[in-house]
Amino acid sequence: MIANSLQPLWLSWARELQALGQTGLSYSTTNYDIQRYRRLLEIAAEIIENYSNCPREELVENFRIQPGYATPKIDIRGAIVRDGKILLVQERIDNCWCMPGGWADVGETPSEAVVREVREESGFIVMPRKIIGIYDANRGGIPIEFYHAFKIIFLCDIIGGEACASEETLAVNFFNPDALPALSSNRTNTRHISDIFEHLRDPNRPPVFD
């Protein structure tokens, strides 16, 4: 595994061990193999516990309930720009700001997910217009969480609704890209915002991808 220079090496090791353990358990047929792959999950949890305040027992339980072959999760974000300002929501979890979005649900198309997430977190009804980019959410900043994730950012147009906070958000507002509030950088960072405004300046610009 190639570690991100902004991501600690111990986290890369722990993530890879967890993925190997999860995938191995999905295909194990003997008690020997099951015990061996469970031990990989325990080692991953021990590494994380040693470098953080996360209890080992909770980590192991969380790892064990992850189903099937280990694959990246999908984080969806809606980029909405009005009068040259970008829509951001203030997250309750850290009091910082980001584009509305979150995990895609099973059974949803990516475009359905962004419409749902934007409405839930900001109150606005939107129509996705194009993809700004597909990013590796665990590189170029603070990982979105322990599990590997891809981030898809859609450029969206408002077609209804009104600004409204939610159970997950404290406030909703539009900001000038040159005067941004403190960002929840694992959800939205300055690269994402820069790419959005580059697309607006050049509508023929192709989507960004890592």
Secondary structure, 3 states (H helix, E strand, C coil): CCCCCCCCHHHHHHHHHHHHHHHHHHHCCCHHHHHHHHHHHHHHHHHHHHHCCCCHHHHHHHHHCCCCCCCCEEEEEEECEECCEEEEEEECCCCCEECCEEECCCCCCHHHHHHHHHHHHHCEEEEEEEEEEEEECCCCCCCCCCCCEEEEEEEEEEEEECCCCCCCEEEEEEECCCCCCCECCCCCCHHHHHHHHHHHHCCCCCCEEC
